[in-house]
């Protein structure tokens, strides 16, 4: 029988795969007064875009012009114009 917090098809403790490494592998944002921590370096890199305000993806739809720092967010937005 499956317990209330365990989903079918998952081993108990499968969500804890980073717990042993969490102390050794914490990627911390170095910007003043930002306490963001990440388990993966690519997540920290993605987060840093919020501080730099670099937004290279611009919506080309007529009258829109919204800008995005991530291609996936731009793609989601662009579908609204279709």
mmCIF file as gemmi writes it, N, C-alpha and C atoms, coordinates in Angstrom:
data_model
loop_
_atom_site.group_PDB
_atom_site.id
_atom_site.type_symbol
_atom_site.label_atom_id
_atom_site.label_alt_id
_atom_site.label_comp_id
_atom_site.label_asym_id
_atom_site.label_entity_id
_atom_site.label_seq_id
_atom_site.pdbx_PDB_ins_code
_atom_site.Cartn_x
_atom_site.Cartn_y
_atom_site.Cartn_z
_atom_site.occupancy
_atom_site.B_iso_or_equiv
_atom_site.pdbx_formal_charge
_atom_site.auth_seq_id
_atom_site.auth_asym_id
_atom_site.pdbx_PDB_model_num
ATOM 1 N N . UNK Axp A 1 ? 0.836 -1.191 0 1 0 ? 1 A 1
ATOM 2 C CA . UNK Axp A 1 ? 0 0 0 1 0 ? 1 A 1
ATOM 3 C C . UNK Axp A 1 ? 0.88 1.253 0 1 0 ? 1 A 1
ATOM 4 N N . UNK Axp A 2 ? 0.454 2.256 -0.698 1 0 ? 2 A 1
ATOM 5 C CA . UNK Axp A 2 ? 1.204 3.497 -0.817 1 0 ? 2 A 1
ATOM 6 C C . UNK Axp A 2 ? 0.773 4.452 0.283 1 0 ? 2 A 1
ATOM 7 N N . UNK Axp A 3 ? 1.772 5.071 0.922 1 0 ? 3 A 1
ATOM 8 C CA . UNK Axp A 3 ? 1.499 6.026 1.987 1 0 ? 3 A 1
ATOM 9 C C . UNK Axp A 3 ? 0.954 7.318 1.428 1 0 ? 3 A 1
ATOM 10 N N . UNK Axp A 4 ? 0.462 8.199 2.284 1 0 ? 4 A 1
ATOM 11 C CA . UNK Axp A 4 ? -0.168 9.431 1.817 1 0 ? 4 A 1
ATOM 12 C C . UNK Axp A 4 ? 0.779 10.399 1.098 1 0 ? 4 A 1
ATOM 13 N N . UNK Axp A 5 ? 2.069 10.352 1.385 1 0 ? 5 A 1
ATOM 14 C CA . UNK Axp A 5 ? 2.99 11.289 0.756 1 0 ? 5 A 1
ATOM 15 C C . UNK Axp A 5 ? 3.802 10.661 -0.362 1 0 ? 5 A 1
ATOM 16 N N . UNK Axp A 6 ? 3.623 9.368 -0.611 1 0 ? 6 A 1
ATOM 17 C CA . UNK Axp A 6 ? 4.404 8.708 -1.658 1 0 ? 6 A 1
ATOM 18 C C . UNK Axp A 6 ? 3.543 8.525 -2.893 1 0 ? 6 A 1
ATOM 19 N N . UNK Axp A 7 ? 4.085 8.917 -4.05 1 0 ? 7 A 1
ATOM 20 C CA . UNK Axp A 7 ? 3.353 8.76 -5.299 1 0 ? 7 A 1
ATOM 21 C C . UNK Axp A 7 ? 3.651 7.403 -5.9 1 0 ? 7 A 1
ATOM 22 N N . UNK Axp A 8 ? 2.723 6.855 -6.676 1 0 ? 8 A 1
ATOM 23 C CA . UNK Axp A 8 ? 2.966 5.563 -7.306 1 0 ? 8 A 1
ATOM 24 C C . UNK Axp A 8 ? 4.158 5.634 -8.257 1 0 ? 8 A 1
ATOM 25 N N . UNK Axp A 9 ? 4.944 4.566 -8.284 1 0 ? 9 A 1
ATOM 26 C CA . UNK Axp A 9 ? 6.056 4.482 -9.207 1 0 ? 9 A 1
ATOM 27 C C . UNK Axp A 9 ? 7.311 5.195 -8.746 1 0 ? 9 A 1
ATOM 28 N N . UNK Axp A 10 ? 7.31 5.7 -7.54 1 0 ? 10 A 1
ATOM 29 C CA . UNK Axp A 10 ? 8.492 6.396 -7.025 1 0 ? 10 A 1
ATOM 30 C C . UNK Axp A 10 ? 8.986 5.682 -5.783 1 0 ? 10 A 1
ATOM 31 N N . UNK Axp A 11 ? 10.282 5.599 -5.665 1 0 ? 11 A 1
ATOM 32 C CA . UNK Axp A 11 ? 10.876 4.998 -4.483 1 0 ? 11 A 1
ATOM 33 C C . UNK Axp A 11 ? 10.828 5.992 -3.335 1 0 ? 11 A 1
ATOM 34 N N . UNK Axp A 12 ? 10.709 5.469 -2.137 1 0 ? 12 A 1
ATOM 35 C CA . UNK Axp A 12 ? 10.74 6.344 -0.968 1 0 ? 12 A 1
ATOM 36 C C . UNK Axp A 12 ? 12.083 7.051 -0.92 1 0 ? 12 A 1
ATOM 37 N N . UNK Axp A 13 ? 12.061 8.319 -0.709 1 0 ? 13 A 1
ATOM 38 C CA . UNK Axp A 13 ? 13.295 9.089 -0.618 1 0 ? 13 A 1
ATOM 39 C C . UNK Axp A 13 ? 13.875 9.498 -1.955 1 0 ? 13 A 1
ATOM 40 N N . UNK Axp A 14 ? 13.183 9.238 -3.053 1 0 ? 14 A 1
ATOM 41 C CA . UNK Axp A 14 ? 13.708 9.595 -4.374 1 0 ? 14 A 1
ATOM 42 C C . UNK Axp A 14 ? 13.855 11.104 -4.524 1 0 ? 14 A 1
ATOM 43 N N . UNK Axp A 15 ? 13.047 11.875 -3.821 1 0 ? 15 A 1
ATOM 44 C CA . UNK Axp A 15 ? 13.141 13.323 -3.883 1 0 ? 15 A 1
ATOM 45 C C . UNK Axp A 15 ? 14.323 13.882 -3.113 1 0 ? 15 A 1
ATOM 46 N N . UNK Axp A 16 ? 14.993 13.018 -2.371 1 0 ? 16 A 1
ATOM 47 C CA . UNK Axp A 16 ? 16.125 13.449 -1.557 1 0 ? 16 A 1
ATOM 48 C C . UNK Axp A 16 ? 17.463 13.24 -2.244 1 0 ? 16 A 1
ATOM 49 N N . UNK Axp A 17 ? 17.481 13.128 -3.555 1 0 ? 17 A 1
ATOM 50 C CA . UNK Axp A 17 ? 18.725 12.798 -4.231 1 0 ? 17 A 1
ATOM 51 C C . UNK Axp A 17 ? 19.79 13.875 -4.076 1 0 ? 17 A 1
ATOM 52 N N . UNK Axp A 18 ? 19.379 15.098 -3.779 1 0 ? 18 A 1
ATOM 53 C CA . UNK Axp A 18 ? 20.356 16.163 -3.578 1 0 ? 18 A 1
ATOM 54 C C . UNK Axp A 18 ? 20.669 16.392 -2.103 1 0 ? 18 A 1
ATOM 55 N N . UNK Axp A 19 ? 19.911 15.772 -1.203 1 0 ? 19 A 1
ATOM 56 C CA . UNK Axp A 19 ? 20.058 16.109 0.209 1 0 ? 19 A 1
ATOM 57 C C . UNK Axp A 19 ? 21.464 15.858 0.729 1 0 ? 19 A 1
ATOM 58 N N . UNK Axp A 20 ? 22.117 14.784 0.307 1 0 ? 20 A 1
ATOM 59 C CA . UNK Axp A 20 ? 23.473 14.504 0.772 1 0 ? 20 A 1
ATOM 60 C C . UNK Axp A 20 ? 24.463 15.518 0.219 1 0 ? 20 A 1
ATOM 61 N N . UNK Axp A 21 ? 24.165 16.081 -0.933 1 0 ? 21 A 1
ATOM 62 C CA . UNK Axp A 21 ? 25.074 17.028 -1.568 1 0 ? 21 A 1
ATOM 63 C C . UNK Axp A 21 ? 24.685 18.479 -1.318 1 0 ? 21 A 1
ATOM 64 N N . UNK Axp A 22 ? 23.541 18.693 -0.677 1 0 ? 22 A 1
ATOM 65 C CA . UNK Axp A 22 ? 23.009 20.052 -0.593 1 0 ? 22 A 1
ATOM 66 C C . UNK Axp A 22 ? 23.95 21.014 0.128 1 0 ? 22 A 1
ATOM 67 N N . UNK Axp A 23 ? 24.666 20.545 1.121 1 0 ? 23 A 1
ATOM 68 C CA . UNK Axp A 23 ? 25.568 21.434 1.834 1 0 ? 23 A 1
ATOM 69 C C . UNK Axp A 23 ? 26.805 21.722 0.984 1 0 ? 23 A 1
ATOM 70 N N . UNK Axp A 24 ? 27.329 20.684 0.319 1 0 ? 24 A 1
ATOM 71 C CA . UNK Axp A 24 ? 28.544 20.846 -0.476 1 0 ? 24 A 1
ATOM 72 C C . UNK Axp A 24 ? 28.284 21.568 -1.793 1 0 ? 24 A 1
ATOM 73 N N . UNK Axp A 25 ? 27.088 21.423 -2.338 1 0 ? 25 A 1
ATOM 74 C CA . UNK Axp A 25 ? 26.792 21.985 -3.656 1 0 ? 25 A 1
ATOM 75 C C . UNK Axp A 25 ? 25.671 23 -3.6 1 0 ? 25 A 1
ATOM 76 N N . UNK Axp A 26 ? 25.945 24.112 -3.012 1 0 ? 26 A 1
ATOM 77 C CA . UNK Axp A 26 ? 24.963 25.182 -3.046 1 0 ? 26 A 1
ATOM 78 C C . UNK Axp A 26 ? 25.555 26.319 -3.858 1 0 ? 26 A 1
ATOM 79 N N . UNK Axp A 27 ? 24.842 26.705 -4.882 1 0 ? 27 A 1
ATOM 80 C CA . UNK Axp A 27 ? 25.272 27.798 -5.735 1 0 ? 27 A 1
ATOM 81 C C . UNK Axp A 27 ? 24.514 29.03 -5.278 1 0 ? 27 A 1
ATOM 82 N N . UNK Axp A 28 ? 25.244 30.007 -4.813 1 0 ? 28 A 1
ATOM 83 C CA . UNK Axp A 28 ? 24.664 31.175 -4.172 1 0 ? 28 A 1
ATOM 84 C C . UNK Axp A 28 ? 24.792 32.404 -5.072 1 0 ? 28 A 1
ATOM 85 N N . UNK Axp A 29 ? 23.736 33.183 -5.116 1 0 ? 29 A 1
ATOM 86 C CA . UNK Axp A 29 ? 23.76 34.44 -5.862 1 0 ? 29 A 1
ATOM 87 C C . UNK Axp A 29 ? 24.667 35.422 -5.128 1 0 ? 29 A 1
ATOM 88 N N . UNK Axp A 30 ? 25.559 36.058 -5.854 1 0 ? 30 A 1
ATOM 89 C CA . UNK Axp A 30 ? 26.513 36.979 -5.242 1 0 ? 30 A 1
ATOM 90 C C . UNK Axp A 30 ? 26.074 38.426 -5.23 1 0 ? 30 A 1
ATOM 91 N N . UNK Axp A 31 ? 24.879 38.718 -5.694 1 0 ? 31 A 1
ATOM 92 C CA . UNK Axp A 31 ? 24.386 40.092 -5.722 1 0 ? 31 A 1
ATOM 93 C C . UNK Axp A 31 ? 23.962 40.496 -4.314 1 0 ? 31 A 1
ATOM 94 N N . UNK Axp A 32 ? 24.294 41.731 -3.912 1 0 ? 32 A 1
ATOM 95 C CA . UNK Axp A 32 ? 23.965 42.216 -2.571 1 0 ? 32 A 1
ATOM 96 C C . UNK Axp A 32 ? 22.492 42.036 -2.239 1 0 ? 32 A 1
ATOM 97 N N . UNK Axp A 33 ? 22.23 41.608 -1.044 1 0 ? 33 A 1
ATOM 98 C CA . UNK Axp A 33 ? 20.885 41.436 -0.486 1 0 ? 33 A 1
ATOM 99 C C . UNK Axp A 33 ? 20.036 40.414 -1.224 1 0 ? 33 A 1
ATOM 100 N N . UNK Axp A 34 ? 20.629 39.57 -2.041 1 0 ? 34 A 1
ATOM 101 C CA . UNK Axp A 34 ? 19.891 38.493 -2.694 1 0 ? 34 A 1
ATOM 102 C C . UNK Axp A 34 ? 20.348 37.19 -2.051 1 0 ? 34 A 1
ATOM 103 N N . UNK Axp A 35 ? 19.429 36.491 -1.448 1 0 ? 35 A 1
ATOM 104 C CA . UNK Axp A 35 ? 19.775 35.281 -0.7 1 0 ? 35 A 1
ATOM 105 C C . UNK Axp A 35 ? 19.43 34.01 -1.478 1 0 ? 35 A 1
ATOM 106 N N . UNK Axp A 36 ? 19.351 34.091 -2.787 1 0 ? 36 A 1
ATOM 107 C CA . UNK Axp A 36 ? 18.945 32.937 -3.587 1 0 ? 36 A 1
ATOM 108 C C . UNK Axp A 36 ? 20.016 31.849 -3.579 1 0 ? 36 A 1
ATOM 109 N N . UNK Axp A 37 ? 19.576 30.599 -3.378 1 0 ? 37 A 1
ATOM 110 C CA . UNK Axp A 37 ? 20.443 29.425 -3.401 1 0 ? 37 A 1
ATOM 111 C C . UNK Axp A 37 ? 19.921 28.462 -4.447 1 0 ? 37 A 1
ATOM 112 N N . UNK Axp A 38 ? 20.835 27.789 -5.125 1 0 ? 38 A 1
ATOM 113 C CA . UNK Axp A 38 ? 20.438 26.845 -6.167 1 0 ? 38 A 1
ATOM 114 C C . UNK Axp A 38 ? 21.264 25.577 -6.05 1 0 ? 38 A 1
ATOM 115 N N . UNK Axp A 39 ? 20.68 24.466 -6.451 1 0 ? 39 A 1
ATOM 116 C CA . UNK Axp A 39 ? 21.373 23.183 -6.422 1 0 ? 39 A 1
ATOM 117 C C . UNK Axp A 39 ? 22.184 22.948 -7.68 1 0 ? 39 A 1
ATOM 118 N N . UNK Axp A 40 ? 21.861 23.668 -8.731 1 0 ? 40 A 1
ATOM 119 C CA . UNK Axp A 40 ? 22.534 23.457 -10.008 1 0 ? 40 A 1
ATOM 120 C C . UNK Axp A 40 ? 23.077 24.781 -10.535 1 0 ? 40 A 1
ATOM 121 N N . UNK Axp A 41 ? 24.275 24.772 -11.126 1 0 ? 41 A 1
ATOM 122 C CA . UNK Axp A 41 ? 24.86 26.021 -11.61 1 0 ? 41 A 1
ATOM 123 C C . UNK Axp A 41 ? 24.065 26.668 -12.733 1 0 ? 41 A 1
ATOM 124 N N . UNK Axp A 42 ? 23.397 25.859 -13.571 1 0 ? 42 A 1
ATOM 125 C CA . UNK Axp A 42 ? 22.613 26.449 -14.656 1 0 ? 42 A 1
ATOM 126 C C . UNK Axp A 42 ? 21.394 27.2 -14.133 1 0 ? 42 A 1
ATOM 127 N N . UNK Axp A 43 ? 20.894 26.798 -12.962 1 0 ? 43 A 1
ATOM 128 C CA . UNK Axp A 43 ? 19.77 27.518 -12.371 1 0 ? 43 A 1
ATOM 129 C C . UNK Axp A 43 ? 20.236 28.876 -11.832 1 0 ? 43 A 1
ATOM 130 N N . UNK Axp A 44 ? 21.439 28.912 -11.286 1 0 ? 44 A 1
ATOM 131 C CA . UNK Axp A 44 ? 21.997 30.187 -10.846 1 0 ? 44 A 1
ATOM 132 C C . UNK Axp A 44 ? 22.225 31.1 -12.039 1 0 ? 44 A 1
ATOM 133 N N . UNK Axp A 45 ? 22.738 30.55 -13.126 1 0 ? 45 A 1
ATOM 134 C CA . UNK Axp A 45 ? 22.975 31.347 -14.331 1 0 ? 45 A 1
ATOM 135 C C . UNK Axp A 45 ? 21.666 31.948 -14.851 1 0 ? 45 A 1
ATOM 136 N N . UNK Axp A 46 ? 20.6 31.146 -14.862 1 0 ? 46 A 1
ATOM 137 C CA . UNK Axp A 46 ? 19.285 31.624 -15.297 1 0 ? 46 A 1
ATOM 138 C C . UNK Axp A 46 ? 18.788 32.725 -14.363 1 0 ? 46 A 1
ATOM 139 N N . UNK Axp A 47 ? 19.007 32.535 -13.056 1 0 ? 47 A 1
ATOM 140 C CA . UNK Axp A 47 ? 18.577 33.529 -12.07 1 0 ? 47 A 1
ATOM 141 C C . UNK Axp A 47 ? 19.296 34.86 -12.254 1 0 ? 47 A 1
ATOM 142 N N . UNK Axp A 48 ? 20.571 34.815 -12.619 1 0 ? 48 A 1
ATOM 143 C CA . UNK Axp A 48 ? 21.364 36.042 -12.747 1 0 ? 48 A 1
ATOM 144 C C . UNK Axp A 48 ? 20.796 36.986 -13.803 1 0 ? 48 A 1
ATOM 145 N N . UNK Axp A 49 ? 20.04 36.459 -14.75 1 0 ? 49 A 1
ATOM 146 C CA . UNK Axp A 49 ? 19.403 37.318 -15.759 1 0 ? 49 A 1
ATOM 147 C C . UNK Axp A 49 ? 18.417 38.293 -15.125 1 0 ? 49 A 1
ATOM 148 N N . UNK Axp A 50 ? 17.872 37.942 -13.958 1 0 ? 50 A 1
ATOM 149 C CA . UNK Axp A 50 ? 16.935 38.852 -13.296 1 0 ? 50 A 1
ATOM 150 C C . UNK Axp A 50 ? 17.655 40.089 -12.771 1 0 ? 50 A 1
ATOM 151 N N . UNK Axp A 51 ? 18.931 39.97 -12.47 1 0 ? 51 A 1
ATOM 152 C CA . UNK Axp A 51 ? 19.702 41.099 -11.964 1 0 ? 51 A 1
ATOM 153 C C . UNK Axp A 51 ? 20.288 41.954 -13.086 1 0 ? 51 A 1
ATOM 154 N N . UNK Axp A 52 ? 20.602 41.358 -14.214 1 0 ? 52 A 1
ATOM 155 C CA . UNK Axp A 52 ? 21.25 42.092 -15.296 1 0 ? 52 A 1
ATOM 156 C C . UNK Axp A 52 ? 20.268 42.812 -16.207 1 0 ? 52 A 1
ATOM 157 N N . UNK Axp A 53 ? 19.015 42.395 -16.204 1 0 ? 53 A 1
ATOM 158 C CA . UNK Axp A 53 ? 17.975 42.984 -17.052 1 0 ? 53 A 1
ATOM 159 C C . UNK Axp A 53 ? 18.267 42.821 -18.539 1 0 ? 53 A 1
ATOM 160 N N . UNK Axp A 54 ? 19.083 41.83 -18.918 1 0 ? 54 A 1
ATOM 161 C CA . UNK Axp A 54 ? 19.349 41.537 -20.325 1 0 ? 54 A 1
ATOM 162 C C . UNK Axp A 54 ? 18.153 40.777 -20.869 1 0 ? 54 A 1
ATOM 163 N N . UNK Axp A 55 ? 17.539 41.289 -21.919 1 0 ? 55 A 1
ATOM 164 C CA . UNK Axp A 55 ? 16.35 40.663 -22.514 1 0 ? 55 A 1
ATOM 165 C C . UNK Axp A 55 ? 16.508 40.622 -24.031 1 0 ? 55 A 1
ATOM 166 N N . UNK Axp A 56 ? 17.214 39.612 -24.537 1 0 ? 56 A 1
ATOM 167 C CA . UNK Axp A 56 ? 17.517 39.568 -25.968 1 0 ? 56 A 1
ATOM 168 C C . UNK Axp A 56 ? 16.376 39.098 -26.869 1 0 ? 56 A 1
ATOM 169 N N . UNK Axp A 57 ? 15.32 38.504 -26.304 1 0 ? 57 A 1
ATOM 170 C CA . UNK Axp A 57 ? 14.235 37.972 -27.132 1 0 ? 57 A 1
ATOM 171 C C . UNK Axp A 57 ? 13.079 38.965 -27.148 1 0 ? 57 A 1
ATOM 172 N N . UNK Axp A 58 ? 12.817 39.545 -28.322 1 0 ? 58 A 1
ATOM 173 C CA . UNK Axp A 58 ? 11.787 40.57 -28.478 1 0 ? 58 A 1
ATOM 174 C C . UNK Axp A 58 ? 10.635 40.032 -29.307 1 0 ? 58 A 1
ATOM 175 N N . UNK Axp A 59 ? 9.43 40.26 -28.833 1 0 ? 59 A 1
ATOM 176 C CA . UNK Axp A 59 ? 8.241 39.826 -29.557 1 0 ? 59 A 1
ATOM 177 C C . UNK Axp A 59 ? 8.069 40.718 -30.789 1 0 ? 59 A 1
ATOM 178 N N . UNK Axp A 60 ? 7.924 40.077 -31.932 1 0 ? 60 A 1
ATOM 179 C CA . UNK Axp A 60 ? 7.809 40.809 -33.204 1 0 ? 60 A 1
ATOM 180 C C . UNK Axp A 60 ? 6.356 41.059 -33.618 1 0 ? 60 A 1
ATOM 181 N N . UNK Axp A 61 ? 5.405 40.635 -32.801 1 0 ? 61 A 1
ATOM 182 C CA . UNK Axp A 61 ? 3.997 40.838 -33.14 1 0 ? 61 A 1
ATOM 183 C C . UNK Axp A 61 ? 3.685 42.333 -33.166 1 0 ? 61 A 1
ATOM 184 N N . UNK Axp A 62 ? 2.827 42.709 -34.083 1 0 ? 62 A 1
ATOM 185 C CA . UNK Axp A 62 ? 2.478 44.126 -34.262 1 0 ? 62 A 1
ATOM 186 C C . UNK Axp A 62 ? 1.918 44.706 -32.953 1 0 ? 62 A 1
ATOM 187 N N . UNK Axp A 63 ? 2.52 45.794 -32.527 1 0 ? 63 A 1
ATOM 188 C CA . UNK Axp A 63 ? 2.043 46.499 -31.343 1 0 ? 63 A 1
ATOM 189 C C . UNK Axp A 63 ? 2.448 45.889 -30.012 1 0 ? 63 A 1
ATOM 190 N N . UNK Axp A 64 ? 3.229 44.832 -30.02 1 0 ? 64 A 1
ATOM 191 C CA . UNK Axp A 64 ? 3.588 44.187 -28.758 1 0 ? 64 A 1
ATOM 192 C C . UNK Axp A 64 ? 4.959 44.669 -28.279 1 0 ? 64 A 1
ATOM 193 N N . UNK Axp A 65 ? 6.02 44.102 -28.814 1 0 ? 65 A 1
ATOM 194 C CA . UNK Axp A 65 ? 7.361 44.532 -28.459 1 0 ? 65 A 1
ATOM 195 C C . UNK Axp A 65 ? 7.858 44.101 -27.089 1 0 ? 65 A 1
ATOM 196 N N . UNK Axp A 66 ? 7.118 43.213 -26.394 1 0 ? 66 A 1
ATOM 197 C CA . UNK Axp A 66 ? 7.594 42.741 -25.1 1 0 ? 66 A 1
ATOM 198 C C . UNK Axp A 66 ? 8.925 42.035 -25.271 1 0 ? 66 A 1
ATOM 199 N N . UNK Axp A 67 ? 9.767 42.099 -24.233 1 0 ? 67 A 1
ATOM 200 C CA . UNK Axp A 67 ? 11.095 41.481 -24.287 1 0 ? 67 A 1
ATOM 201 C C . UNK Axp A 67 ? 11.217 40.438 -23.191 1 0 ? 67 A 1
ATOM 202 N N . UNK Axp A 68 ? 12.036 39.408 -23.473 1 0 ? 68 A 1
ATOM 203 C CA . UNK Axp A 68 ? 12.194 38.287 -22.557 1 0 ? 68 A 1
ATOM 204 C C . UNK Axp A 68 ? 13.66 37.915 -22.43 1 0 ? 68 A 1
ATOM 205 N N . UNK Axp A 69 ? 14.037 37.448 -21.253 1 0 ? 69 A 1
ATOM 206 C CA . UNK Axp A 69 ? 15.42 37.031 -21.031 1 0 ? 69 A 1
ATOM 207 C C . UNK Axp A 69 ? 15.617 35.567 -21.398 1 0 ? 69 A 1
ATOM 208 N N . UNK Axp A 70 ? 14.531 34.817 -21.502 1 0 ? 70 A 1
ATOM 209 C CA . UNK Axp A 70 ? 14.631 33.39 -21.799 1 0 ? 70 A 1
ATOM 210 C C . UNK Axp A 70 ? 13.789 33.042 -23.014 1 0 ? 70 A 1
ATOM 211 N N . UNK Axp A 71 ? 14.347 32.18 -23.862 1 0 ? 71 A 1
ATOM 212 C CA . UNK Axp A 71 ? 13.668 31.767 -25.094 1 0 ? 71 A 1
ATOM 213 C C . UNK Axp A 71 ? 12.362 31.022 -24.802 1 0 ? 71 A 1
ATOM 214 N N . UNK Axp A 72 ? 12.34 30.188 -23.765 1 0 ? 72 A 1
ATOM 215 C CA . UNK Axp A 72 ? 11.128 29.431 -23.458 1 0 ? 72 A 1
ATOM 216 C C . UNK Axp A 72 ? 9.986 30.348 -23.029 1 0 ? 72 A 1
ATOM 217 N N . UNK Axp A 73 ? 10.289 31.393 -22.28 1 0 ? 73 A 1
ATOM 218 C CA . UNK Axp A 73 ? 9.251 32.35 -21.896 1 0 ? 73 A 1
ATOM 219 C C . UNK Axp A 73 ? 8.75 33.13 -23.11 1 0 ? 73 A 1
ATOM 220 N N . UNK Axp A 74 ? 9.658 33.465 -24.014 1 0 ? 74 A 1
ATOM 221 C CA . UNK Axp A 74 ? 9.266 34.15 -25.243 1 0 ? 74 A 1
ATOM 222 C C . UNK Axp A 74 ? 8.365 33.247 -26.086 1 0 ? 74 A 1
ATOM 223 N N . UNK Axp A 75 ? 8.725 31.972 -26.22 1 0 ? 75 A 1
ATOM 224 C CA . UNK Axp A 75 ? 7.932 31.037 -27.028 1 0 ? 75 A 1
ATOM 225 C C . UNK Axp A 75 ? 6.522 30.884 -26.472 1 0 ? 75 A 1
ATOM 226 N N . UNK Axp A 76 ? 6.41 30.812 -25.154 1 0 ? 76 A 1
ATOM 227 C CA . UNK Axp A 76 ? 5.086 30.715 -24.52 1 0 ? 76 A 1
ATOM 228 C C . UNK Axp A 76 ? 4.271 31.968 -24.818 1 0 ? 76 A 1
ATOM 229 N N . UNK Axp A 77 ? 4.89 33.12 -24.717 1 0 ? 77 A 1
ATOM 230 C CA . UNK Axp A 77 ? 4.215 34.374 -25.004 1 0 ? 77 A 1
ATOM 231 C C . UNK Axp A 77 ? 3.792 34.455 -26.479 1 0 ? 77 A 1
ATOM 232 N N . UNK Axp A 78 ? 4.681 34.063 -27.384 1 0 ? 78 A 1
ATOM 233 C CA . UNK Axp A 78 ? 4.412 34.174 -28.82 1 0 ? 78 A 1
ATOM 234 C C . UNK Axp A 78 ? 3.189 33.36 -29.243 1 0 ? 78 A 1
ATOM 235 N N . UNK Axp A 79 ? 2.932 32.255 -28.546 1 0 ? 79 A 1
ATOM 236 C CA . UNK Axp A 79 ? 1.757 31.421 -28.859 1 0 ? 79 A 1
ATOM 237 C C . UNK Axp A 79 ? 0.449 32.181 -28.627 1 0 ? 79 A 1
ATOM 238 N N . UNK Axp A 80 ? 0.467 33.168 -27.775 1 0 ? 80 A 1
ATOM 239 C CA . UNK Axp A 80 ? -0.753 33.95 -27.512 1 0 ? 80 A 1
ATOM 240 C C . UNK Axp A 80 ? -1.148 34.784 -28.707 1 0 ? 80 A 1
ATOM 241 N N . UNK Axp A 81 ? -0.19 35.1 -29.574 1 0 ? 81 A 1
ATOM 242 C CA . UNK Axp A 81 ? -0.468 35.91 -30.75 1 0 ? 81 A 1
ATOM 243 C C . UNK Axp A 81 ? -0.979 35.081 -31.928 1 0 ? 81 A 1
ATOM 244 N N . UNK Axp A 82 ? -0.871 33.78 -31.83 1 0 ? 82 A 1
ATOM 245 C CA . UNK Axp A 82 ? -1.276 32.909 -32.966 1 0 ? 82 A 1
ATOM 246 C C . UNK Axp A 82 ? -2.788 32.773 -33.054 1 0 ? 82 A 1
